[in-house]
Amino acid sequence: MTQMSAAALDARKRQLIARLAELDTRLHGIEDELLSHQTKDWEELATEREHDEVLTSMGEGGKEEIRMIHAALARISEGDYGLCVTCGDEISPERLDVLPATPFCRNCAQ
């Protein structure tokens, strides 16, 4: 069981939910951008396709972060948040400050 206080868990949960909202807004913006341009000019089309590849990559990264956040929220609900899913050791508060959705302690993440 995690040593984190109920207040600390609640703060982490709020932080994760706020990040979900940010990602949702960003992903909708990316989707809108991808759908917004369909030029007929070949040079502009090539530039748009390069831009689209970058946006798609950003979107995939955002989707992966969303999956990680949902998993972290599930661990909070189950009482396992802050514990490494590999070794069971407590994840340091400093690591959770930087990567609040991480399921791994520093040693297992390497």
Secondary structure, 3 states (H helix, E strand, C coil): CCCCCHHHHHHHHHHHHHHHHHHHHHHHHHHHHHHHCCCCCHHHHHHHHHHHHHHHHHHHHHHHHHHHHHHHHHHHHHCCCCECCCCCCECCHHHHHHCCCCCCCHHHHC
